Amino acid sequence: MTLMRLIYASHPFGFDDLALSHILKTAQKHNAAANITGTLICREDLYLQLLEGARADVEALYEKIKRDDRHADATILVQETAAQRLFPMWAMRHDPAKSWMWTRDQVSQGAVEAATRDEVLAIFVRLVAEQPGHLSGIPQSCPMSHSKP
């Protein structure tokens, strides 16, 4: 299986804890069955999600995500093959907004869309490093081929 990594950003509609709980429960169930792993960063102004799995499965899931009316403007930031998963144990990990990420003003001024592949991926590499009991063998920069949509 060729491992694919896809990272997208979107803007939430009606963000609240109940909607987030539903998203996470559904994602964890579906993703575990499809062998998709990843994490979702949620805040009122931004969803930033990393998905990893077989290309066909990740692409099918992203098409479904784009049609979800709980958010708008889904934009792929990174799409590439990967040598290894960043989140091998997480069918869908939730991370609350981090203080070191973009501010609300930066997001509204286009920081997400202007971010490079390395800047976006670095957010998720940092999340891996912050996990309790994270694998110390996770590289600071992951070896992978680069291909942008």
Secondary structure, 3 states (H helix, E strand, C coil): CCEEEEEEEEEECCCCHHHHHHHHHHHHHHHHHHCCEEEEEEECCEEEEEEEEEHHHHHHHHHHHHHCCCEEEEEEEEEEECCCCCCCCCCCEEEECCCCCCCHHHHHCCHHHHCCHHHHHHHHHHHHHHCCCCCCCCCCCCCCCCCCC
